[in-house]
Amino acid sequence: MSDSAYNIASVLTEALPYIQKFQGKTIVIKYGGNAMVDEKLKSSFARDIVLMKSVGMNPIVVHGGGPQIGKTLEKIGKQSEFIGGMRVTDSETMDVVEMVLGGLVNKEIVNLIHQHGGHSIGLTGKDGSLISAKKLKHDIEPTSEIIDLGHVGEVDKIDTSVIDLLLKGDFIPVIAPIGVGKDGFSYNINADLVAGAIAEALDAEKLILLTNTQGLLNKHDELMTGLDAKMVGSLIKDGTIHGGMLPKIGCALSAVKNGVESTHIIDGRVSHAVLLEVFTDNGVGTLITADE
């Protein structure tokens, strides 16, 4: 889908009511997948974020970087190991994670935003004690054996002080999902979970999760939207939602049950996906809200 398919000027005409509605509101965007590696998509994403900020919204970007970590590990001759979809992260791997997420990827996103006229500051969850982490205990079904994944963590607490400071200074925060535990160790945390936790802590208006799929699909591979928490629960129960989508859905449900007005799972392969989801009636993905 090309940029010409969605002329930004025409979108903005339709967007005026939404611009007025969401002025001053916080929107947390998890950035990952194809949108992070395709040059055109990277550019359109940065423009979307700058535009949101310029019309009075407060976008916050939380990014992943799994493929970039994998490539860097390959270059140093270290093989990636995954258990249950999660990367086993020993101390050496964690050093690479911090270098790639907190350095290379984070600064590239900041630079892209600056190139499109925005003002951004990159940080990790270790800065300003933003993300307090704890070690993730992962059990493998059906044995429920506890597997040690090393420096893989989960969010224990979010301190929004540094984000509040950046928003007051009119900056766009770009956050790498690395936290620090009470044990002093750094932990790599799933970016969806970090984005959800930050959205909850800030009582954000929206949580937007960019994916490499259209959104939630029914059993006929048709896009579903306008779902509430009860409907999503039923879809999980009947097996419509399964596999790799379950953690993302868990994050979405937690957000809307804890103060976030809506969660959007959108297709990051669509140019200007964030803009289209926020500023148009139809959007480009799945909308989830709390129960009516």
C-alpha positions as a printed NumPy array, in Angstrom:
array([[  0.   ,   0.   ,   0.   ],
       [  1.75 ,   3.158,  -1.208],
       [  1.905,   6.601,   0.372],
       [ -0.108,   7.943,  -2.564],
       [ -3.02 ,   5.685,  -1.565],
       [ -3.45 ,   7.824,   1.506],
       [ -2.813,  11.47 ,   0.819],
       [ -1.898,  13.036,   4.153],
       [ -3.806,  16.248,   3.385],
       [ -7.077,  14.377,   2.8  ],
       [ -6.527,  12.311,   5.931],
       [ -6.035,  15.467,   7.966],
       [ -9.331,  16.895,   6.681],
       [-11.108,  13.816,   8.005],
       [ -8.909,  13.945,  11.094],
       [ -9.931,  17.364,  12.445],
       [-12.529,  16.029,  14.947],
       [ -9.986,  13.488,  16.192],
       [ -7.27 ,  16.124,  16.514],
       [ -9.586,  18.184,  18.699],
       [-10.655,  15.135,  20.71 ],
       [ -7.136,  13.894,  21.445],
       [ -5.288,  17.169,  22.038],
       [ -3.295,  16.878,  25.241],
       [ -3.863,  13.117,  25.415],
       [ -1.082,  10.567,  25.821],
       [ -0.759,   7.82 ,  23.216],
       [  1.761,   5.01 ,  23.751],
       [  2.969,   3.265,  20.592],
       [  4.862,  -0.014,  20.534],
       [  7.07 ,   0.084,  17.439],
       [  8.395,  -3.14 ,  15.943],
       [  8.183,  -5.655,  13.123],
       [  8.403,  -4.68 ,   9.442],
       [  7.852,  -1.029,  10.309],
       [ 11.319,  -1.026,  11.902],
       [ 13.254,  -2.507,   8.973],
       [ 11.601,  -1.206,   5.791],
       [ 13.017,   2.24 ,   4.932],
       [  9.731,   3.701,   3.62 ],
       [  7.801,   2.408,   6.62 ],
       [ 10.426,   3.788,   9.01 ],
       [ 10.066,   7.205,   7.421],
       [  6.256,   7.161,   7.448],
       [  6.247,   6.092,  11.106],
       [  8.521,   8.97 ,  12.105],
       [  6.339,  11.442,  10.2  ],
       [  3.22 ,  10.095,  11.921],
       [  4.778,  10.585,  15.363],
       [  5.941,  14.123,  14.559],
       [  2.519,  15.03 ,  13.186],
       [  0.773,  13.732,  16.299],
       [  3.048,  15.851,  18.461],
       [  2.593,  18.941,  16.259],
       [ -1.218,  18.835,  16.642],
       [ -1.033,  18.674,  20.432],
       [ -0.939,  14.975,  21.291],
       [  1.693,  13.335,  23.481],
       [  3.07 ,  10.289,  21.64 ],
       [  5.452,   7.969,  23.493],
       [  7.368,   5.333,  21.525],
       [  8.439,   1.999,  23.022],
       [ 10.463,  -0.079,  20.578],
       [ 11.646,  -3.628,  20.124],
       [ 14.634,  -4.837,  18.136],
       [ 14.753,  -8.64 ,  18.138],
       [ 15.998,  -9.05 ,  14.534],
       [ 18.708,  -6.432,  15.063],
       [ 19.861,  -8.226,  18.225],
       [ 19.936, -11.536,  16.363],
       [ 22.068, -10.113,  13.54 ],
       [ 24.551,  -8.574,  15.967],
       [ 24.884, -11.852,  17.872],
       [ 25.571, -13.627,  14.569],
       [ 28.359, -11.172,  13.792],
       [ 30.153, -12.031,  17.034],
       [ 29.599, -15.748,  16.485],
       [ 27.002, -16.256,  19.199],
       [ 23.974, -18.386,  18.42 ],
       [ 20.528, -17.228,  19.559],
       [ 18.527, -19.691,  21.631],
       [ 14.776, -19.385,  22.152],
       [ 12.496, -21.145,  24.622],
       [  8.768, -20.554,  24.344],
       [  9.411, -17.723,  21.9  ],
       [ 11.718, -15.884,  24.301],
       [ 15.428, -15.345,  23.845],
       [ 17.678, -16.986,  26.424],
       [ 19.785, -14.066,  27.62 ],
       [ 23.054, -14.748,  29.412],
       [ 25.341, -11.916,  30.561],
       [ 27.144, -11.663,  27.217],
       [ 23.868, -11.585,  25.3  ],
       [ 22.52 ,  -8.943,  27.677],
       [ 25.515,  -6.734,  26.857],
       [ 24.579,  -7.019,  23.184],
       [ 20.904,  -6.328,  23.952],
       [ 21.814,  -3.133,  25.781],
       [ 24.13 ,  -2.021,  22.983],
       [ 21.593,  -2.705,  20.233],
       [ 18.364,  -1.589,  21.914],
       [ 19.689,   1.238,  24.05 ],
       [ 22.212,   2.414,  21.474],
       [ 21.838,   1.567,  17.799],
       [ 18.074,   1.095,  17.468],
       [ 17.035,   3.753,  19.963],
       [ 19.254,   6.438,  18.471],
       [ 18.173,   5.586,  14.921],
       [ 14.533,   6.193,  15.866],
       [ 15.428,   9.448,  17.612],
       [ 17.367,  10.562,  14.55 ],
       [ 14.462,   9.72 ,  12.208],
       [ 12.098,  11.795,  14.315],
       [ 14.555,  14.7  ,  14.242],
       [ 14.887,  14.401,  10.458],
       [ 11.132,  14.894,  10.147],
       [ 11.088,  17.985,  12.341],
       [ 10.4  ,  16.516,  15.762],
       [ 12.236,  16.813,  19.06 ],
       [ 12.925,  13.493,  20.723],
       [ 15.012,  12.03 ,  23.52 ],
       [ 15.944,   8.358,  23.705],
       [ 16.274,   6.443,  26.945],
       [ 16.098,   2.971,  28.402],
       [ 14.043,   1.875,  31.364],
       [ 17.196,   2.201,  33.473],
       [ 17.205,   5.997,  33.069],
       [ 15.492,   7.823,  35.902],
       [ 14.475,   4.445,  37.393],
       [ 11.75 ,   4.358,  34.75 ],
       [ 11.359,   0.562,  34.691],
       [ 11.956,  -1.512,  37.809],
       [ 12.211,  -5.115,  36.656],
       [ 12.144,  -8.574,  38.143],
       [ 13.394, -11.85 ,  36.743],
       [ 10.838, -13.648,  34.574],
       [ 10.105, -17.18 ,  35.726],
       [  9.024, -19.093,  32.652],
       [  7.271, -22.437,  32.904],
       [  7.06 , -24.806,  29.955],
       [  3.76 , -26.579,  29.353],
       [  2.64 , -29.257,  29.905],
       [  5.306, -30.146,  32.489],
       [  5.293, -26.684,  34.148],
       [  9.067, -26.998,  34.457],
       [ 10.581, -23.638,  35.464],
       [ 13.151, -22.541,  32.885],
       [ 15.858, -19.972,  33.659],
       [ 16.023, -17.549,  30.724],
       [ 18.797, -15.484,  32.28 ],
       [ 18.413, -11.717,  31.962],
       [ 14.814, -11.859,  30.724],
       [ 12.52 ,  -9.866,  32.931],
       [  9.059,  -8.499,  33.476],
       [  7.87 ,  -5.126,  34.698],
       [  7.735,  -4.759,  38.469],
       [  7.053,  -1.009,  38.656],
       [  6.942,   2.048,  36.398],
       [  8.158,   5.45 ,  37.637],
       [  6.82 ,   8.035,  35.192],
       [  8.852,  10.989,  36.552],
       [ 11.316,  11.119,  33.66 ],
       [  8.532,  10.755,  31.069],
       [  6.542,  13.55 ,  32.708],
       [  9.619,  15.751,  32.572],
       [ 10.178,  15.07 ,  28.872],
       [  6.528,  15.685,  27.968],
       [  6.568,  19.004,  29.827],
       [  9.652,  19.923,  27.79 ],
       [  7.732,  19.147,  24.587],
       [  9.93 ,  16.144,  23.752],
       [  8.864,  12.79 ,  22.295],
       [ 10.202,   9.994,  24.553],
       [ 11.641,   6.957,  22.741],
       [ 12.076,   4.078,  25.178],
       [ 14.089,   0.862,  24.928],
       [ 12.524,  -1.982,  26.995],
       [ 15.399,  -2.594,  29.387],
       [ 14.841,  -2.455,  33.132],
       [ 16.924,  -2.939,  36.229],
       [ 16.111,  -5.233,  39.145],
       [ 16.612,  -4.862,  42.869],
       [ 19.533,  -7.245,  42.39 ],
       [ 21.243,  -4.595,  40.244],
       [ 21.076,  -6.7  ,  37.073],
       [ 19.747,  -5.417,  33.76 ],
       [ 16.777,  -7.225,  32.232],
       [ 15.454,  -7.445,  28.677],
       [ 11.646,  -7.135,  28.717],
       [  9.094,  -7.773,  25.985],
       [  8.368,  -4.4  ,  24.357],
       [  4.598,  -5.015,  24.192],
       [  4.518,  -5.555,  27.957],
       [  6.589,  -2.435,  28.617],
       [  4.36 ,  -0.324,  26.353],
       [  1.268,  -1.642,  28.121],
       [  2.691,  -1.006,  31.593],
       [  3.705,   2.543,  30.672],
       [  0.268,   3.222,  29.153],
       [ -1.384,   2.012,  32.357],
       [  0.917,   4.062,  34.595],
       [  0.174,   7.221,  32.597],
       [ -3.584,   6.583,  32.208],
       [ -2.993,   6.918,  28.474],
       [ -5.805,   7.54 ,  26.04 ],
       [ -4.551,   4.841,  23.668],
       [ -2.093,   1.974,  23.462],
       [ -1.13 ,   1.141,  19.877],
       [  0.705,  -2.108,  19.095],
       [  2.266,  -2.365,  15.634],
       [  2.377,  -5.913,  14.285],
       [  3.134,  -7.816,  11.076],
       [ -0.516,  -8.839,  10.69 ],
       [ -3.746,  -6.981,   9.89 ],
       [ -4.829,  -7.258,  13.501],
       [ -7.067,  -9.875,  15.103],
       [ -8.513, -12.265,  12.539],
       [-11.517, -14.557,  12.912],
       [-11.538, -18.201,  11.83 ],
       [-12.228, -17.076,   8.266],
       [ -9.152, -14.823,   8.291],
       [-11.332, -11.706,   8.36 ],
       [-10.283,  -8.663,  10.385],
       [-12.188,  -8.125,  13.62 ],
       [-12.511,  -4.751,  15.307],
       [-14.737,  -2.973,  17.801],
       [-14.133,  -5.665,  20.426],
       [-14.564,  -5.357,  24.172],
       [-12.796,  -7.362,  26.862],
       [-15.66 ,  -9.847,  27.23 ],
       [-15.714, -10.545,  23.484],
       [-11.949, -11.04 ,  23.442],
       [-12.248, -13.495,  26.333],
       [-14.733, -15.543,  24.334],
       [-12.433, -15.546,  21.304],
       [ -9.594, -16.874,  23.451],
       [-11.845, -19.534,  24.937],
       [-13.002, -20.854,  21.542],
       [ -9.454, -20.872,  20.143],
       [ -9.889, -18.052,  17.625],
       [ -7.099, -16.172,  19.393],
       [ -4.169, -18.492,  20.036],
       [ -0.413, -18.973,  19.841],
       [  1.833, -15.957,  19.451],
       [ -1.058, -13.5  ,  19.551],
       [ -2.002, -14.428,  23.132],
       [  0.724, -12.391,  24.922],
       [ -0.129,  -9.334,  22.821],
       [ -3.829,  -9.752,  23.603],
       [ -3.029, -10.196,  27.287],
       [ -1.197,  -6.882,  27.194],
       [ -4.118,  -5.21 ,  25.375],
       [ -6.688,  -6.518,  27.858],
       [ -4.622,  -5.51 ,  30.879],
       [ -4.349,  -1.98 ,  29.503],
       [ -8.073,  -1.415,  28.934],
       [ -8.92 ,  -2.977,  32.289],
       [ -6.488,  -0.615,  34.049],
       [ -7.405,   2.844,  32.82 ],
       [ -6.338,   2.976,  29.165],
       [ -9.314,   4.024,  27.036],
       [ -8.55 ,   1.759,  24.079],
       [ -5.917,  -0.549,  22.631],
       [ -5.264,  -0.853,  18.899],
       [ -3.487,  -3.797,  17.271],
       [ -2.578,  -2.496,  13.835],
       [ -0.776,  -3.52 ,  10.668],
       [  2.687,  -1.959,  10.753],
       [  3.212,  -2.985,   7.117],
       [  0.789,  -0.243,   6.047],
       [  2.381,   3.116,   5.372],
       [  1.226,   5.764,   7.905],
       [ -0.552,   3.036,   9.902],
       [ -0.49 ,   5.032,  13.157],
       [ -1.905,   8.138,  11.482],
       [ -4.697,   6.148,   9.833],
       [ -5.653,   4.381,  13.049],
       [ -5.837,   7.541,  15.135],
       [ -7.268,   9.967,  12.586],
       [ -9.789,   7.954,  10.53 ],
       [-13.086,   6.175,  11.17 ],
       [-12.088,   2.815,   9.718],
       [ -8.483,   2.569,  10.918],
       [ -6.153,  -0.232,   9.853],
       [ -6.458,  -2.784,  12.62 ],
       [ -8.343,  -4.088,  15.649],
       [ -9.799,  -1.79 ,  18.314],
       [-10.234,  -3.204,  21.832],
       [-11.998,  -1.43 ,  24.686],
       [-13.081,  -2.335,  28.206],
       [-16.457,  -4.023,  28.718],
       [-19.455,  -1.791,  28.15 ]])
